[in-house]
Amino acid sequence: MLLQAVLFDLDDTLTDHQYSVRVGLTALAHQYACLDEPSFEDLHETHAHYLETFHDRVIRGEVSWDEARIQRFQAIFGHYGQPISLEEAAQVAGLFRHAYLESERAIPGVIPFLQHLRAHSLKIGIITNSTIGEQTAKLRRCGLDSLIDLMVTAEETRISKPDPVIFHHTLQRMGYTQSEVIMVGDNWWTDIIGASQAGIPALWLNRYGHHCPDTSLATEFTTYEPLEEVLSLIV
């Protein structure tokens, strides 16, 4: 069958989440000595660990996004031997959040790519392990909201990638079969394994030179530029 729609992950597939995280952590390291003492990569990995931990609690409805951010930074400071109060953690979270939002951007080449897909009557869907409010605002800030036809979130479905059920739910809502879509994502486990288990072909965005675990499961690409090269992978 002919391709009818392209499904995307959002963070680090369409929006440059890692770039904004690094900007935010750099701002904190300049402000707080205990975060400047470890290597930046150690700080980045520690933040990623606690981000995932508290993100899961948000999706389960145990805490709000604001509570999760505050608790995340309280945990990070404790990790580096500098316990802080919730009030202090709120200040830290505010500084990080401001730097993160100010630096938010679409990954280079994404907007022309999406515009081309829409110009050729392809539908565009997003499957994200996050919340509606968080991701809708992110799409708007990055100038992507008008280019998306459907977004399915873990919050609304109570199902997260790589569970194939969230992929099948998305196909049902869009009215397509597995052979009529392709999945594009950066996370091997959630995006590529998930798509494979759902019977959906996939493209793996590997911007950071990771080893490909299984070339039979996805076609690898590293950038959306030049446009013609990326388009050649889906037609």
C-alpha positions as CSV (number, residue, x, y, z in Angstrom):
1,M,0.0,0.0,0.0
2,L,1.0,3.6,-0.5
3,L,2.3,5.6,2.5
4,Q,-0.5,7.6,4.0
5,A,1.0,9.0,7.3
6,V,4.2,9.5,9.2
7,L,4.2,8.9,12.9
8,F,6.8,10.7,15.1
9,D,8.1,10.7,18.6
10,L,8.3,14.3,19.9
11,D,11.2,14.9,22.2
12,D,14.6,14.6,20.5
13,T,12.8,13.5,17.3
14,L,11.1,16.8,16.4
15,T,12.1,19.1,19.2
16,D,15.6,19.4,20.4
17,H,15.1,18.4,24.0
18,Q,18.7,17.5,24.7
19,Y,19.9,20.8,23.6
20,S,17.5,22.7,25.9
21,V,18.4,20.3,28.8
22,R,22.1,21.1,28.3
23,V,21.4,24.9,28.3
24,G,19.4,24.5,31.5
25,L,22.0,22.5,33.3
26,T,24.7,24.9,32.2
27,A,22.8,27.7,33.7
28,L,22.5,25.8,37.0
29,A,26.2,24.8,37.0
30,H,27.1,28.5,36.7
31,Q,24.9,29.3,39.7
32,Y,25.5,26.4,42.1
33,A,29.0,25.2,42.9
34,C,27.9,21.6,43.8
35,L,26.6,21.2,40.3
36,D,29.8,22.6,38.8
37,E,32.1,20.2,40.6
38,P,31.2,16.9,38.8
39,S,31.8,16.6,35.1
40,F,29.1,18.0,32.9
41,E,28.4,14.5,31.5
42,D,28.0,13.2,35.0
43,L,25.5,16.0,35.8
44,H,23.7,15.3,32.5
45,E,23.4,11.6,33.3
46,T,22.2,12.2,36.9
47,H,19.6,14.7,35.6
48,A,18.4,12.2,33.0
49,H,18.0,9.5,35.7
50,Y,15.9,11.7,38.0
51,L,14.0,13.2,35.0
52,E,12.9,9.7,34.0
53,T,12.1,8.7,37.6
54,F,9.8,11.7,38.3
55,H,8.4,11.7,34.7
56,D,7.0,8.2,35.3
57,R,5.3,9.6,38.5
58,V,3.7,12.4,36.5
59,I,2.3,9.9,33.9
60,R,0.9,7.8,36.7
61,G,-0.9,10.8,38.1
62,E,1.0,10.8,41.4
63,V,2.5,14.3,41.1
64,S,2.0,17.4,38.9
65,W,4.7,18.6,36.5
66,D,5.6,21.4,38.9
67,E,5.9,19.1,41.8
68,A,8.0,16.6,39.8
69,R,10.4,19.4,38.7
70,I,10.9,20.6,42.3
71,Q,11.4,17.1,43.6
72,R,13.8,16.2,40.8
73,F,16.2,19.0,41.6
74,Q,15.9,18.4,45.3
75,A,17.0,14.8,44.6
76,I,19.8,15.9,42.3
77,F,21.2,18.3,45.0
78,G,21.0,15.5,47.5
79,H,22.8,13.2,45.1
80,Y,25.7,15.6,45.1
81,G,25.8,16.0,48.9
82,Q,24.0,19.3,49.1
83,P,20.5,18.8,50.6
84,I,18.1,21.7,49.9
85,S,14.6,22.5,51.0
86,L,11.5,22.3,48.7
87,E,11.5,26.1,48.6
88,E,15.2,26.2,47.4
89,A,14.5,23.4,44.9
90,A,11.6,25.4,43.5
91,Q,14.0,28.3,42.8
92,V,16.4,25.9,41.1
93,A,13.6,24.4,39.1
94,G,12.5,27.9,38.0
95,L,16.0,28.8,36.8
96,F,16.3,25.6,34.9
97,R,12.8,25.9,33.4
98,H,13.4,29.5,32.2
99,A,16.7,28.5,30.5
100,Y,15.1,25.4,29.0
101,L,12.1,27.3,27.6
102,E,14.2,30.1,26.2
103,S,16.3,27.7,24.2
104,E,13.5,25.4,22.9
105,R,13.7,24.8,19.2
106,A,12.8,22.3,16.5
107,I,15.6,20.1,15.4
108,P,17.2,21.6,12.3
109,G,15.4,20.5,9.1
110,V,12.3,19.3,10.9
111,I,10.0,22.1,9.8
112,P,10.8,21.9,6.0
113,F,10.4,18.1,6.3
114,L,7.0,18.3,7.9
115,Q,5.9,21.0,5.5
116,H,6.9,18.8,2.6
117,L,5.0,15.8,4.0
118,R,1.8,17.9,4.4
119,A,2.2,19.4,0.9
120,H,2.1,15.9,-0.5
121,S,-1.0,15.0,1.5
122,L,0.6,12.8,4.1
123,K,-0.9,12.9,7.6
124,I,1.4,13.6,10.5
125,G,0.9,12.0,13.9
126,I,2.8,12.1,17.2
127,I,3.0,9.3,19.8
128,T,4.6,10.6,23.0
129,N,5.2,9.2,26.5
130,S,4.2,12.5,28.1
131,T,1.1,14.7,28.8
132,I,-1.2,16.6,26.6
133,G,-0.7,20.0,28.2
134,E,3.1,19.7,28.2
135,Q,3.5,18.6,24.7
136,T,0.8,20.8,23.1
137,A,2.6,23.9,24.6
138,K,5.9,22.6,23.3
139,L,4.6,22.2,19.8
140,R,3.3,25.7,19.9
141,R,6.6,27.2,21.2
142,C,8.6,25.4,18.6
143,G,6.3,26.4,15.7
144,L,5.1,22.9,15.0
145,D,1.5,22.9,16.1
146,S,0.0,23.8,12.7
147,L,1.9,20.9,11.1
148,I,0.5,18.1,13.2
149,D,-2.8,16.2,12.5
150,L,-2.9,14.1,15.7
151,M,-1.0,13.6,18.9
152,V,-1.5,10.6,21.1
153,T,-0.1,10.8,24.7
154,A,0.7,8.3,27.4
155,E,-1.4,10.5,29.7
156,E,-4.6,10.0,27.8
157,T,-4.2,6.3,26.9
158,R,-2.5,5.3,30.2
159,I,-0.2,3.3,28.0
160,S,3.4,4.1,27.2
161,K,5.7,3.2,24.3
162,P,7.0,0.6,23.6
163,D,3.7,-1.1,24.4
164,P,2.3,-1.9,20.9
165,V,-1.2,-1.0,22.1
166,I,-0.5,2.7,22.0
167,F,0.7,2.3,18.4
168,H,-2.5,0.4,17.4
169,H,-4.6,3.0,19.2
170,T,-3.0,5.7,17.1
171,L,-3.6,3.8,13.8
172,Q,-7.2,3.3,14.8
173,R,-7.7,7.0,15.4
174,M,-6.0,7.9,12.1
175,G,-7.8,5.2,10.1
176,Y,-4.7,3.5,8.7
177,T,-3.1,0.1,8.8
178,Q,0.5,-0.7,9.7
179,S,1.5,-0.9,6.0
180,E,0.3,2.6,5.4
181,V,2.4,4.4,8.0
182,I,6.0,4.6,9.1
183,M,7.4,5.5,12.6
184,V,10.2,8.0,13.1
185,G,11.9,8.1,16.5
186,D,15.2,8.6,18.3
187,N,14.8,6.2,21.2
188,W,15.6,2.6,20.2
189,W,13.6,0.9,22.9
190,T,10.4,3.0,23.0
191,D,10.2,4.1,19.4
192,I,11.9,1.4,17.3
193,I,11.2,-1.7,19.3
194,G,7.7,-0.5,20.0
195,A,6.9,0.1,16.3
196,S,8.4,-3.2,15.4
197,Q,6.2,-5.0,17.9
198,A,3.2,-3.2,16.4
199,G,4.2,-4.3,12.9
200,I,5.1,-0.7,11.8
201,P,8.2,0.0,9.8
202,A,10.5,2.5,11.3
203,L,13.2,5.1,10.8
204,W,15.8,5.6,13.6
205,L,17.1,9.1,14.1
206,N,20.6,8.6,15.5
207,R,22.0,12.1,16.0
208,Y,24.6,11.1,18.6
209,G,26.4,8.2,16.9
210,H,25.0,5.3,19.0
211,H,25.5,1.7,17.9
212,C,22.5,0.3,16.0
213,P,21.4,-2.8,17.8
214,D,19.6,-4.4,14.9
215,T,19.7,-3.0,11.3
216,S,16.8,-5.2,10.3
217,L,14.4,-3.3,12.6
218,A,14.9,0.2,11.3
219,T,16.6,2.4,8.7
220,E,19.0,4.7,10.4
221,F,19.5,8.4,9.6
222,T,21.4,11.1,11.5
223,T,19.9,14.4,10.3
224,Y,16.9,15.9,8.5
225,E,19.2,17.8,6.1
226,P,19.4,17.8,3.2
227,L,15.7,17.3,2.8
228,E,16.0,15.2,-0.3
229,E,18.1,12.5,1.4
230,V,15.5,12.0,4.2
231,L,12.6,11.9,1.8
232,S,14.3,9.2,-0.1
233,L,14.0,7.0,3.0
234,I,10.3,7.0,3.1
235,V,9.2,6.9,-0.5
